Amino acid sequence: MHHSKAANKPFAISTIHCLYGDYYKYNERGLASVFASLSEDSKDYLRTITRWIRRKEKLPIRNFIVKGQRKSIIEALESADIILPNSISELNRVKKLYTANIKDHVVTNGINAEKFPFNDAITKDGDLIICVGRIEKRKTSLT
């Protein structure tokens, strides 16, 4: 955001917004379970600060410590030239949780049908399971 504005260039945010909900409440043990009752923004804020303290990541913006997760997200959303959510549902959640003061265009995930054409001659394998996405605990993937 800072560099785009400094260069007088527009910037877009492609959202991938999901809430972890009660995952941590019911699935974490020890110290991690203490944070289960915090809001999603508070948990993300603490994760970001912890990664910064441990020198695993840089802070997203200079005044993130003071501003916090929620205000930083609202500022980014309202400053962006366009928000590109994956669905109307995601757009509505972002607007409800953060701000409706955004410019948006829904861009659904899809495939290139020329590269991956549908072939109805191929028999479906009833024993086949495909999982596309990153592996993480809340998706109950074996890691």
N, CA, C and O atoms as a GROMACS GRO file, in nm:
protein
  572
    1MET      N    1   0.084  -0.118   0.000
    1MET     CA    2   0.000   0.000   0.000
    1MET      C    3   0.088   0.125   0.000
    1MET      O    4   0.067   0.216  -0.080
    2HIS      N    5   0.186   0.128   0.090
    2HIS     CA    6   0.273   0.244   0.101
    2HIS      C    7   0.347   0.271  -0.030
    2HIS      O    8   0.350   0.384  -0.079
    3HIS      N    9   0.408   0.168  -0.087
    3HIS     CA   10   0.487   0.184  -0.208
    3HIS      C   11   0.400   0.220  -0.328
    3HIS      O   12   0.440   0.300  -0.412
    4SER      N   13   0.281   0.162  -0.337
    4SER     CA   14   0.190   0.195  -0.447
    4SER      C   15   0.149   0.340  -0.441
    4SER      O   16   0.148   0.410  -0.543
    5LYS      N   17   0.115   0.387  -0.323
    5LYS     CA   18   0.074   0.526  -0.306
    5LYS      C   19   0.192   0.620  -0.332
    5LYS      O   20   0.176   0.724  -0.396
    6ALA      N   21   0.311   0.585  -0.281
    6ALA     CA   22   0.430   0.668  -0.301
    6ALA      C   23   0.464   0.680  -0.450
    6ALA      O   24   0.512   0.784  -0.496
    7ALA      N   25   0.441   0.572  -0.525
    7ALA     CA   26   0.468   0.571  -0.668
    7ALA      C   27   0.350   0.623  -0.750
    7ALA      O   28   0.355   0.625  -0.872
    8ASN      N   29   0.245   0.664  -0.681
    8ASN     CA   30   0.123   0.712  -0.745
    8ASN      C   31   0.065   0.607  -0.840
    8ASN      O   32   0.021   0.639  -0.951
    9LYS      N   33   0.066   0.482  -0.794
    9LYS     CA   34   0.013   0.370  -0.871
    9LYS      C   35  -0.105   0.309  -0.797
    9LYS      O   36  -0.106   0.305  -0.674
   10PRO      N   37  -0.203   0.262  -0.869
   10PRO     CA   38  -0.316   0.196  -0.803
   10PRO      C   39  -0.275   0.061  -0.746
   10PRO      O   40  -0.178   0.000  -0.791
   11PHE      N   41  -0.350   0.014  -0.646
   11PHE     CA   42  -0.323  -0.120  -0.595
   11PHE      C   43  -0.453  -0.190  -0.563
   11PHE      O   44  -0.553  -0.128  -0.525
   12ALA      N   45  -0.448  -0.321  -0.580
   12ALA     CA   46  -0.564  -0.407  -0.556
   12ALA      C   47  -0.531  -0.504  -0.444
   12ALA      O   48  -0.415  -0.539  -0.422
   13ILE      N   49  -0.633  -0.547  -0.375
   13ILE     CA   50  -0.618  -0.650  -0.272
   13ILE      C   51  -0.702  -0.769  -0.314
   13ILE      O   52  -0.823  -0.759  -0.331
   14SER      N   53  -0.635  -0.882  -0.331
   14SER     CA   54  -0.704  -1.007  -0.359
   14SER      C   55  -0.724  -1.076  -0.225
   14SER      O   56  -0.629  -1.127  -0.165
   15THR      N   57  -0.846  -1.076  -0.179
   15THR     CA   58  -0.874  -1.129  -0.045
   15THR      C   59  -0.883  -1.281  -0.046
   15THR      O   60  -0.934  -1.342  -0.140
   16ILE      N   61  -0.833  -1.338   0.059
   16ILE     CA   62  -0.858  -1.479   0.091
   16ILE      C   63  -0.896  -1.473   0.238
   16ILE      O   64  -0.812  -1.490   0.326
   17HIS      N   65  -1.023  -1.449   0.262
   17HIS     CA   66  -1.067  -1.424   0.398
   17HIS      C   67  -1.146  -1.542   0.452
   17HIS      O   68  -1.250  -1.579   0.399
   18CYS      N   69  -1.093  -1.599   0.556
   18CYS     CA   70  -1.166  -1.707   0.623
   18CYS      C   71  -1.144  -1.692   0.772
   18CYS      O   72  -1.039  -1.648   0.818
   19LEU      N   73  -1.245  -1.729   0.846
   19LEU     CA   74  -1.236  -1.723   0.991
   19LEU      C   75  -1.207  -1.863   1.044
   19LEU      O   76  -1.261  -1.962   0.994
   20TYR      N   77  -1.124  -1.870   1.143
   20TYR     CA   78  -1.090  -1.999   1.201
   20TYR      C   79  -1.198  -2.046   1.299
   20TYR      O   80  -1.198  -2.162   1.341
   21GLY      N   81  -1.288  -1.955   1.334
   21GLY     CA   82  -1.401  -1.993   1.417
   21GLY      C   83  -1.359  -2.061   1.546
   21GLY      O   84  -1.270  -2.013   1.616
   22ASP      N   85  -1.423  -2.170   1.576
   22ASP     CA   86  -1.397  -2.240   1.701
   22ASP      C   87  -1.286  -2.344   1.690
   22ASP      O   88  -1.265  -2.422   1.783
   23TYR      N   89  -1.213  -2.346   1.578
   23TYR     CA   90  -1.108  -2.447   1.562
   23TYR      C   91  -1.013  -2.446   1.681
   23TYR      O   92  -0.990  -2.550   1.744
   24TYR      N   93  -0.958  -2.328   1.712
   24TYR     CA   94  -0.859  -2.321   1.820
   24TYR      C   95  -0.922  -2.350   1.956
   24TYR      O   96  -0.856  -2.405   2.045
   25LYS      N   97  -1.046  -2.314   1.971
   25LYS     CA   98  -1.116  -2.336   2.098
   25LYS      C   99  -1.122  -2.484   2.133
   25LYS      O  100  -1.108  -2.521   2.249
   26TYR      N  101  -1.144  -2.567   2.033
   26TYR     CA  102  -1.164  -2.710   2.058
   26TYR      C  103  -1.044  -2.798   2.023
   26TYR      O  104  -1.042  -2.916   2.057
   27ASN      N  105  -0.943  -2.741   1.956
   27ASN     CA  106  -0.835  -2.826   1.907
   27ASN      C  107  -0.695  -2.791   1.954
   27ASN      O  108  -0.601  -2.866   1.928
   28GLU      N  109  -0.678  -2.681   2.022
   28GLU     CA  110  -0.545  -2.646   2.071
   28GLU      C  111  -0.531  -2.682   2.217
   28GLU      O  112  -0.629  -2.685   2.292
   29ARG      N  113  -0.409  -2.711   2.256
   29ARG     CA  114  -0.379  -2.748   2.394
   29ARG      C  115  -0.273  -2.652   2.448
   29ARG      O  116  -0.207  -2.582   2.371
   30GLY      N  117  -0.258  -2.649   2.577
   30GLY     CA  118  -0.153  -2.570   2.640
   30GLY      C  119  -0.172  -2.421   2.621
   30GLY      O  120  -0.285  -2.371   2.627
   31LEU      N  121  -0.062  -2.350   2.600
   31LEU     CA  122  -0.064  -2.205   2.588
   31LEU      C  123  -0.154  -2.157   2.474
   31LEU      O  124  -0.223  -2.056   2.487
   32ALA      N  125  -0.153  -2.230   2.362
   32ALA     CA  126  -0.235  -2.191   2.248
   32ALA      C  127  -0.383  -2.187   2.283
   32ALA      O  128  -0.457  -2.104   2.229
   33SER      N  129  -0.428  -2.273   2.372
   33SER     CA  130  -0.570  -2.277   2.409
   33SER      C  131  -0.611  -2.154   2.489
   33SER      O  132  -0.730  -2.120   2.493
   34VAL      N  133  -0.515  -2.087   2.553
   34VAL     CA  134  -0.545  -1.965   2.630
   34VAL      C  135  -0.598  -1.856   2.537
   34VAL      O  136  -0.681  -1.775   2.578
   35PHE      N  137  -0.550  -1.854   2.414
   35PHE     CA  138  -0.589  -1.750   2.320
   35PHE      C  139  -0.718  -1.781   2.244
   35PHE      O  140  -0.763  -1.700   2.164
   36ALA      N  141  -0.777  -1.894   2.269
   36ALA     CA  142  -0.895  -1.937   2.195
   36ALA      C  143  -1.013  -1.842   2.208
   36ALA      O  144  -1.093  -1.830   2.115
   37SER      N  145  -1.025  -1.775   2.321
   37SER     CA  146  -1.141  -1.688   2.342
   37SER      C  147  -1.122  -1.548   2.282
   37SER      O  148  -1.215  -1.468   2.283
   38LEU      N  149  -1.004  -1.519   2.230
   38LEU     CA  150  -0.978  -1.388   2.170
   38LEU      C  151  -1.047  -1.376   2.035
   38LEU      O  152  -1.080  -1.477   1.972
   39SER      N  153  -1.068  -1.254   1.991
   39SER     CA  154  -1.126  -1.232   1.858
   39SER      C  155  -1.026  -1.276   1.751
   39SER      O  156  -0.907  -1.289   1.778
   40GLU      N  157  -1.076  -1.298   1.631
   40GLU     CA  158  -0.990  -1.338   1.520
   40GLU      C  159  -0.880  -1.235   1.497
   40GLU      O  160  -0.764  -1.270   1.476
   41ASP      N  161  -0.917  -1.108   1.501
   41ASP     CA  162  -0.818  -1.002   1.479
   41ASP      C  163  -0.712  -1.001   1.589
   41ASP      O  164  -0.594  -0.979   1.561
   42SER      N  165  -0.753  -1.024   1.712
   42SER     CA  166  -0.657  -1.027   1.823
   42SER      C  167  -0.560  -1.143   1.808
   42SER      O  168  -0.440  -1.128   1.832
   43LYS      N  169  -0.612  -1.259   1.769
   43LYS     CA  170  -0.524  -1.376   1.748
   43LYS      C  171  -0.424  -1.349   1.636
   43LYS      O  172  -0.306  -1.380   1.650
   44ASP      N  173  -0.472  -1.292   1.525
   44ASP     CA  174  -0.382  -1.262   1.414
   44ASP      C  175  -0.279  -1.156   1.453
   44ASP      O  176  -0.163  -1.165   1.414
   45TYR      N  177  -0.321  -1.058   1.530
   45TYR     CA  178  -0.229  -0.954   1.578
   45TYR      C  179  -0.119  -1.017   1.662
   45TYR      O  180  -0.001  -0.988   1.642
   46LEU      N  181  -0.156  -1.102   1.757
   46LEU     CA  182  -0.056  -1.167   1.843
   46LEU      C  183   0.037  -1.258   1.763
   46LEU      O  184   0.157  -1.263   1.790
   47ARG      N  185  -0.017  -1.332   1.664
   47ARG     CA  186   0.066  -1.417   1.578
   47ARG      C  187   0.169  -1.332   1.502
   47ARG      O  188   0.286  -1.369   1.493
   48THR      N  189   0.124  -1.220   1.449
   48THR     CA  190   0.213  -1.132   1.372
   48THR      C  191   0.322  -1.074   1.460
   48THR      O  192   0.439  -1.073   1.422
   49ILE      N  193   0.284  -1.026   1.578
   49ILE     CA  194   0.382  -0.968   1.672
   49ILE      C  195   0.481  -1.075   1.717
   49ILE      O  196   0.601  -1.048   1.727
   50THR      N  197   0.432  -1.194   1.744
   50THR     CA  198   0.520  -1.304   1.787
   50THR      C  199   0.620  -1.338   1.678
   50THR      O  200   0.739  -1.356   1.707
   51ARG      N  201   0.576  -1.348   1.552
   51ARG     CA  202   0.667  -1.378   1.442
   51ARG      C  203   0.772  -1.268   1.427
   51ARG      O  204   0.888  -1.296   1.398
   52TRP      N  205   0.731  -1.142   1.448
   52TRP     CA  206   0.823  -1.029   1.438
   52TRP      C  207   0.927  -1.035   1.552
   52TRP      O  208   1.046  -1.017   1.528
   53ILE      N  209   0.882  -1.060   1.673
   53ILE     CA  210   0.972  -1.069   1.788
   53ILE      C  211   1.073  -1.182   1.767
   53ILE      O  212   1.191  -1.167   1.798
   54ARG      N  213   1.026  -1.293   1.714
   54ARG     CA  214   1.115  -1.408   1.690
   54ARG      C  215   1.198  -1.392   1.562
   54ARG      O  216   1.272  -1.482   1.524
   55ARG      N  217   1.185  -1.276   1.498
   55ARG     CA  218   1.257  -1.241   1.375
   55ARG      C  219   1.228  -1.336   1.259
   55ARG      O  220   1.313  -1.362   1.174
   56LYS      N  221   1.106  -1.387   1.257
   56LYS     CA  222   1.066  -1.474   1.147
   56LYS      C  223   1.001  -1.394   1.034
   56LYS      O  224   1.005  -1.435   0.918
   57GLU      N  225   0.943  -1.278   1.068
   57GLU     CA  226   0.878  -1.193   0.969
   57GLU      C  227   0.898  -1.047   1.007
   57GLU      O  228   0.924  -1.015   1.123
   58LYS      N  229   0.884  -0.960   0.906
   58LYS     CA  230   0.885  -0.816   0.933
   58LYS      C  231   0.742  -0.774   0.966
   58LYS      O  232   0.646  -0.844   0.932
   59LEU      N  233   0.728  -0.659   1.031
   59LEU     CA  234   0.594  -0.606   1.056
   59LEU      C  235   0.534  -0.562   0.922
   59LEU      O  236   0.606  -0.509   0.837
   60PRO      N  237   0.404  -0.583   0.903
   60PRO     CA  238   0.343  -0.545   0.776
   60PRO      C  239   0.353  -0.395   0.747
   60PRO      O  240   0.377  -0.356   0.633
   61ILE      N  241   0.334  -0.311   0.848
   61ILE     CA  242   0.348  -0.166   0.835
   61ILE      C  243   0.412  -0.114   0.962
   61ILE      O  244   0.406  -0.179   1.067
   62ARG      N  245   0.474   0.001   0.954
   62ARG     CA  246   0.551   0.053   1.067
   62ARG      C  247   0.470   0.072   1.194
   62ARG      O  248   0.516   0.037   1.303
   63ASN      N  249   0.352   0.127   1.182
   63ASN     CA  250   0.274   0.154   1.304
   63ASN      C  251   0.173   0.045   1.336
   63ASN      O  252   0.072   0.071   1.402
   64PHE      N  253   0.200  -0.076   1.289
   64PHE     CA  254   0.111  -0.189   1.315
   64PHE      C  255   0.095  -0.217   1.465
   64PHE      O  256  -0.014  -0.250   1.511
   65ILE      N  257   0.203  -0.203   1.541
   65ILE     CA  258   0.198  -0.231   1.684
   65ILE      C  259   0.094  -0.141   1.751
   65ILE      O  260   0.016  -0.187   1.834
   66VAL      N  261   0.094  -0.014   1.716
   66VAL     CA  262   0.000   0.082   1.776
   66VAL      C  263  -0.139   0.069   1.716
   66VAL      O  264  -0.239   0.069   1.787
   67LYS      N  265  -0.142   0.059   1.584
   67LYS     CA  266  -0.270   0.058   1.513
   67LYS      C  267  -0.346  -0.072   1.534
   67LYS      O  268  -0.468  -0.071   1.552
   68GLY      N  269  -0.275  -0.185   1.533
   68GLY     CA  270  -0.339  -0.315   1.551
   68GLY      C  271  -0.387  -0.375   1.420
   68GLY      O  272  -0.385  -0.312   1.315
   69GLN      N  273  -0.430  -0.499   1.430
   69GLN     CA  274  -0.474  -0.578   1.315
   69GLN      C  275  -0.597  -0.518   1.249
   69GLN      O  276  -0.597  -0.490   1.129
   70ARG      N  277  -0.702  -0.499   1.326
   70ARG     CA  278  -0.831  -0.455   1.272
   70ARG      C  279  -0.820  -0.321   1.200
   70ARG      O  280  -0.864  -0.308   1.086
   71LYS      N  281  -0.763  -0.222   1.265
   71LYS     CA  282  -0.751  -0.089   1.204
   71LYS      C  283  -0.661  -0.092   1.082
   71LYS      O  284  -0.685  -0.020   0.985
   72SER      N  285  -0.557  -0.175   1.086
   72SER     CA  286  -0.468  -0.188   0.970
   72SER      C  287  -0.542  -0.248   0.851
   72SER      O  288  -0.525  -0.203   0.738
   73ILE      N  289  -0.625  -0.348   0.876
   73ILE     CA  290  -0.703  -0.410   0.768
   73ILE      C  291  -0.802  -0.309   0.710
   73ILE      O  292  -0.815  -0.298   0.588
   74ILE      N  293  -0.872  -0.237   0.797
   74ILE     CA  294  -0.970  -0.138   0.750
   74ILE      C  295  -0.900  -0.032   0.665
   74ILE      O  296  -0.950   0.007   0.559
   75GLU      N  297  -0.785   0.016   0.712
   75GLU     CA  298  -0.710   0.117   0.637
   75GLU      C  299  -0.671   0.064   0.499
   75GLU      O  300  -0.686   0.134   0.399
   76ALA      N  301  -0.621  -0.058   0.493
   76ALA     CA  302  -0.581  -0.118   0.365
   76ALA      C  303  -0.701  -0.133   0.272
   76ALA      O  304  -0.693  -0.098   0.154
   77LEU      N  305  -0.812  -0.185   0.325
   77LEU     CA  306  -0.932  -0.205   0.243
   77LEU      C  307  -0.984  -0.073   0.188
   77LEU      O  308  -1.019  -0.064   0.070
   78GLU      N  309  -0.990   0.029   0.273
   78GLU     CA  310  -1.044   0.158   0.230
   78GLU      C  311  -0.948   0.234   0.139
   78GLU      O  312  -0.991   0.321   0.063
   79SER      N  313  -0.819   0.204   0.146
   79SER     CA  314  -0.720   0.272   0.062
   79SER      C  315  -0.701   0.206  -0.073
   79SER      O  316  -0.655   0.269  -0.168
   80ALA      N  317  -0.735   0.079  -0.082
   80ALA     CA  318  -0.715   0.005  -0.208
   80ALA      C  319  -0.802   0.061  -0.319
   80ALA      O  320  -0.913   0.108  -0.295
   81ASP      N  321  -0.750   0.055  -0.439
   81ASP     CA  322  -0.828   0.100  -0.554
   81ASP      C  323  -0.937   0.000  -0.588
   81ASP      O  324  -1.040   0.036  -0.644
   82ILE      N  325  -0.915  -0.126  -0.553
   82ILE     CA  326  -1.018  -0.228  -0.573
   82ILE      C  327  -0.987  -0.349  -0.486
   82ILE      O  328  -0.871  -0.383  -0.462
   83ILE      N  329  -1.092  -0.412  -0.439
   83ILE     CA  330  -1.082  -0.537  -0.362
   83ILE      C  331  -1.133  -0.648  -0.454
   83ILE      O  332  -1.235  -0.632  -0.521
   84LEU      N  333  -1.062  -0.761  -0.457
   84LEU     CA  334  -1.097  -0.872  -0.547
   84LEU      C  335  -1.129  -0.998  -0.466
   84LEU      O  336  -1.046  -1.088  -0.458
   85PRO      N  337  -1.248  -1.004  -0.406
   85PRO     CA  338  -1.284  -1.126  -0.332
   85PRO      C  339  -1.317  -1.240  -0.428
   85PRO      O  340  -1.342  -1.218  -0.546
   86ASN      N  341  -1.316  -1.363  -0.373
   86ASN     CA  342  -1.344  -1.481  -0.455
   86ASN      C  343  -1.492  -1.508  -0.475
   86ASN      O  344  -1.530  -1.583  -0.564
   87SER      N  345  -1.576  -1.447  -0.391
   87SER     CA  346  -1.720  -1.473  -0.401
   87SER      C  347  -1.798  -1.357  -0.338
   87SER      O  348  -1.742  -1.275  -0.265
   88ILE      N  349  -1.925  -1.353  -0.368
   88ILE     CA  350  -2.014  -1.254  -0.306
   88ILE      C  351  -2.016  -1.278  -0.155
   88ILE      O  352  -2.017  -1.184  -0.076
   89SER      N  353  -2.019  -1.405  -0.115
   89SER     CA  354  -2.020  -1.439   0.027
   89SER      C  355  -1.898  -1.382   0.097
   89SER      O  356  -1.910  -1.322   0.204
   90GLU      N  357  -1.779  -1.400   0.038
   90GLU     CA  358  -1.657  -1.346   0.099
   90GLU      C  359  -1.663  -1.194   0.104
   90GLU      O  360  -1.625  -1.134   0.205
   91LEU      N  361  -1.709  -1.132  -0.002
   91LEU     CA  362  -1.722  -0.986  -0.005
   91LEU      C  363  -1.813  -0.938   0.108
   91LEU      O  364  -1.780  -0.844   0.179
   92ASN      N  365  -1.927  -1.004   0.124
   92ASN     CA  366  -2.021  -0.964   0.229
   92ASN      C  367  -1.960  -0.981   0.369
   92ASN      O  368  -1.982  -0.898   0.456
   93ARG      N  369  -1.882  -1.089   0.390
   93ARG     CA  370  -1.817  -1.108   0.520
   93ARG      C  371  -1.714  -1.000   0.548
   93ARG      O  372  -1.706  -0.948   0.659
   94VAL      N  373  -1.635  -0.965   0.447
   94VAL     CA  374  -1.535  -0.859   0.463
   94VAL      C  375  -1.604  -0.727   0.496
   94VAL      O  376  -1.560  -0.655   0.586
   95LYS      N  377  -1.710  -0.696   0.423
   95LYS     CA  378  -1.783  -0.570   0.449
   95LYS      C  379  -1.844  -0.569   0.588
   95LYS      O  380  -1.841  -0.467   0.657
   96LYS      N  381  -1.901  -0.682   0.630
   96LYS     CA  382  -1.966  -0.690   0.761
   96LYS      C  383  -1.862  -0.680   0.874
   96LYS      O  384  -1.886  -0.612   0.974
   97LEU      N  385  -1.751  -0.748   0.859
   97LEU     CA  386  -1.650  -0.751   0.965
   97LEU      C  387  -1.564  -0.625   0.972
   97LEU      O  388  -1.522  -0.585   1.080
   98TYR      N  389  -1.538  -0.562   0.857
   98TYR     CA  390  -1.443  -0.452   0.856
   98TYR      C  391  -1.503  -0.320   0.809
   98TYR      O  392  -1.516  -0.227   0.889
   99THR      N  393  -1.539  -0.309   0.684
   99THR     CA  394  -1.591  -0.183   0.631
   99THR      C  395  -1.663  -0.206   0.500
   99THR      O  396  -1.622  -0.289   0.418
  100ALA      N  397  -1.770  -0.134   0.481
  100ALA     CA  398  -1.843  -0.140   0.354
  100ALA      C  399  -1.791  -0.032   0.259
  100ALA      O  400  -1.834  -0.025   0.144
  101ASN      N  401  -1.700   0.051   0.307
  101ASN     CA  402  -1.646   0.162   0.229
  101ASN      C  403  -1.532   0.115   0.139
  101ASN      O  404  -1.418   0.158   0.154
  102ILE      N  405  -1.565   0.025   0.044
  102ILE     CA  406  -1.464  -0.030  -0.046
  102ILE      C  407  -1.518  -0.037  -0.188
  102ILE      O  408  -1.639  -0.040  -0.211
  103LYS      N  409  -1.426  -0.039  -0.281
  103LYS     CA  410  -1.459  -0.063  -0.422
  103LYS      C  411  -1.425  -0.210  -0.448
  103LYS      O  412  -1.318  -0.257  -0.409
  104ASP      N  413  -1.515  -0.281  -0.513
  104ASP     CA  414  -1.493  -0.424  -0.525
  104ASP      C  415  -1.534  -0.479  -0.661
  104ASP      O  416  -1.612  -0.418  -0.734
  105HIS      N  417  -1.478  -0.594  -0.691
  105HIS     CA  418  -1.516  -0.672  -0.808
  105HIS      C  419  -1.490  -0.818  -0.774
  105HIS      O  420  -1.376  -0.856  -0.745
  106VAL      N  421  -1.593  -0.900  -0.778
  106VAL     CA  422  -1.579  -1.042  -0.744
  106VAL      C  423  -1.511  -1.115  -0.860
  106VAL      O  424  -1.552  -1.105  -0.975
  107VAL      N  425  -1.405  -1.190  -0.826
  107VAL     CA  426  -1.333  -1.272  -0.924
  107VAL      C  427  -1.332  -1.414  -0.867
  107VAL      O  428  -1.254  -1.445  -0.777
  108THR      N  429  -1.418  -1.497  -0.919
  108THR     CA  430  -1.428  -1.633  -0.866
  108THR      C  431  -1.309  -1.718  -0.908
  108THR      O  432  -1.253  -1.698  -1.016
  109ASN      N  433  -1.272  -1.810  -0.823
  109ASN     CA  434  -1.166  -1.905  -0.858
  109ASN      C  435  -1.217  -1.993  -0.971
  109ASN      O  436  -1.336  -2.025  -0.977
  110GLY      N  437  -1.129  -2.030  -1.056
  110GLY     CA  438  -1.171  -2.114  -1.167
  110GLY      C  439  -1.054  -2.187  -1.229
  110GLY      O  440  -0.943  -2.187  -1.174
  111ILE      N  441  -1.078  -2.247  -1.341
  111ILE     CA  442  -0.973  -2.318  -1.413
  111ILE      C  443  -0.971  -2.270  -1.557
  111ILE      O  444  -1.066  -2.208  -1.604
  112ASN      N  445  -0.862  -2.296  -1.625
  112ASN     CA  446  -0.850  -2.267  -1.766
  112ASN      C  447  -0.905  -2.389  -1.840
  112ASN      O  448  -0.840  -2.493  -1.846
  113ALA      N  449  -1.024  -2.375  -1.894
  113ALA     CA  450  -1.090  -2.489  -1.961
  113ALA      C  451  -1.015  -2.537  -2.084
  113ALA      O  452  -1.031  -2.652  -2.125
  114GLU      N  453  -0.932  -2.452  -2.144
  114GLU     CA  454  -0.853  -2.495  -2.259
  114GLU      C  455  -0.740  -2.588  -2.215
  114GLU      O  456  -0.706  -2.683  -2.286
  115LYS      N  457  -0.682  -2.561  -2.098
  115LYS     CA  458  -0.574  -2.645  -2.047
  115LYS      C  459  -0.627  -2.770  -1.977
  115LYS      O  460  -0.561  -2.874  -1.976
  116PHE      N  461  -0.745  -2.758  -1.918
  116PHE     CA  462  -0.804  -2.868  -1.842
  116PHE      C  463  -0.947  -2.894  -1.891
  116PHE      O  464  -1.043  -2.869  -1.818
  117PRO      N  465  -0.961  -2.944  -2.013
  117PRO     CA  466  -1.096  -2.965  -2.066
  117PRO      C  467  -1.167  -3.081  -1.996
  117PRO      O  468  -1.105  -3.180  -1.957
  118PHE      N  469  -1.297  -3.067  -1.981
  118PHE     CA  470  -1.378  -3.174  -1.922
  118PHE      C  471  -1.391  -3.286  -2.024
  118PHE      O  472  -1.415  -3.263  -2.142
  119ASN      N  473  -1.374  -3.408  -1.976
  119ASN     CA  474  -1.386  -3.524  -2.064
  119ASN      C  475  -1.483  -3.621  -2.000
  119ASN      O  476  -1.448  -3.692  -1.905
  120ASP      N  477  -1.606  -3.624  -2.051
  120ASP     CA  478  -1.709  -3.711  -1.991
  120ASP      C  479  -1.688  -3.859  -2.024
  120ASP      O  480  -1.760  -3.944  -1.972
  121ALA      N  481  -1.591  -3.890  -2.111
  121ALA     CA  482  -1.561  -4.030  -2.142
  121ALA      C  483  -1.479  -4.096  -2.031
  121ALA      O  484  -1.471  -4.219  -2.024
  122ILE      N  485  -1.420  -4.015  -1.945
  122ILE     CA  486  -1.340  -4.070  -1.836
  122ILE      C  487  -1.434  -4.113  -1.724
  122ILE      O  488  -1.515  -4.034  -1.677
  123THR      N  489  -1.422  -4.237  -1.682
  123THR     CA  490  -1.506  -4.291  -1.576
  123THR      C  491  -1.457  -4.240  -1.441
  123THR      O  492  -1.337  -4.243  -1.412
  124LYS      N  493  -1.550  -4.195  -1.361
  124LYS     CA  494  -1.515  -4.146  -1.227
  124LYS      C  495  -1.472  -4.262  -1.138
  124LYS      O  496  -1.537  -4.366  -1.134
  125ASP      N  497  -1.363  -4.242  -1.067
  125ASP     CA  498  -1.311  -4.342  -0.973
  125ASP      C  499  -1.372  -4.312  -0.836
  125ASP      O  500  -1.339  -4.210  -0.774
  126GLY      N  501  -1.459  -4.397  -0.790
  126GLY     CA  502  -1.528  -4.376  -0.662
  126GLY      C  503  -1.438  -4.380  -0.540
  126GLY      O  504  -1.477  -4.334  -0.433
  127ASP      N  505  -1.317  -4.435  -0.556
  127ASP     CA  506  -1.222  -4.441  -0.445
  127ASP      C  507  -1.125  -4.323  -0.444
  127ASP      O  508  -1.043  -4.311  -0.353
  128LEU      N  509  -1.134  -4.237  -0.543
  128LEU     CA  510  -1.042  -4.125  -0.556
  128LEU      C  511  -1.088  -4.005  -0.473
  128LEU      O  512  -1.205  -3.967  -0.477
  129ILE      N  513  -0.995  -3.948  -0.399
  129ILE     CA  514  -1.023  -3.826  -0.325
  129ILE      C  515  -0.917  -3.725  -0.366
  129ILE      O  516  -0.798  -3.755  -0.366
  130ILE      N  517  -0.960  -3.606  -0.401
  130ILE     CA  518  -0.865  -3.500  -0.435
  130ILE      C  519  -0.885  -3.385  -0.337
  130ILE      O  520  -0.997  -3.344  -0.309
  131CYS      N  521  -0.776  -3.334  -0.288
  131CYS     CA  522  -0.778  -3.221  -0.196
  131CYS      C  523  -0.684  -3.116  -0.252
  131CYS      O  524  -0.563  -3.138  -0.260
  132VAL      N  525  -0.739  -3.003  -0.291
  132VAL     CA  526  -0.658  -2.896  -0.348
  132VAL      C  527  -0.654  -2.782  -0.247
  132VAL      O  528  -0.758  -2.733  -0.203
  133GLY      N  529  -0.535  -2.741  -0.211
  133GLY     CA  530  -0.520  -2.632  -0.115
  133GLY      C  531  -0.401  -2.658  -0.026
  133GLY      O  532  -0.333  -2.760  -0.038
  134ARG      N  533  -0.378  -2.565   0.063
  134ARG     CA  534  -0.264  -2.585   0.151
  134ARG      C  535  -0.302  -2.677   0.266
  134ARG      O  536  -0.418  -2.684   0.307
  135ILE      N  537  -0.204  -2.747   0.315
  135ILE     CA  538  -0.226  -2.839   0.426
  135ILE      C  539  -0.214  -2.760   0.556
  135ILE      O  540  -0.113  -2.693   0.580
  136GLU      N  541  -0.316  -2.768   0.638
  136GLU     CA  542  -0.313  -2.701   0.766
  136GLU      C  543  -0.403  -2.775   0.865
  136GLU      O  544  -0.493  -2.848   0.825
  137LYS      N  545  -0.378  -2.754   0.992
  137LYS     CA  546  -0.448  -2.830   1.096
  137LYS      C  547  -0.599  -2.812   1.091
  137LYS      O  548  -0.673  -2.909   1.109
  138ARG      N  549  -0.646  -2.692   1.068
  138ARG     CA  550  -0.791  -2.669   1.075
  138ARG      C  551  -0.868  -2.738   0.963
  138ARG      O  552  -0.990  -2.750   0.970
  139LYS      N  553  -0.798  -2.783   0.860
  139LYS     CA  554  -0.862  -2.856   0.752
  139LYS      C  555  -0.860  -3.006   0.778
  139LYS      O  556  -0.902  -3.085   0.692
  140THR      N  557  -0.813  -3.045   0.892
  140THR     CA  558  -0.800  -3.184   0.935
  140THR      C  559  -0.721  -3.268   0.837
  140THR      O  560  -0.747  -3.387   0.821
  141SER      N  561  -0.624  -3.207   0.770
  141SER     CA  562  -0.534  -3.280   0.682
  141SER      C  563  -0.429  -3.348   0.769
  141SER      O  564  -0.388  -3.293   0.871
  142LEU      N  565  -0.386  -3.465   0.729
  142LEU     CA  566  -0.276  -3.529   0.799
  142LEU      C  567  -0.148  -3.458   0.761
  142LEU      O  568  -0.120  -3.438   0.643
  143THR      N  569  -0.069  -3.419   0.861
  143THR     CA  570   0.056  -3.348   0.829
  143THR      C  571   0.175  -3.423   0.882
  143THR      O  572   0.288  -3.380   0.866
   0.00000   0.00000   0.00000
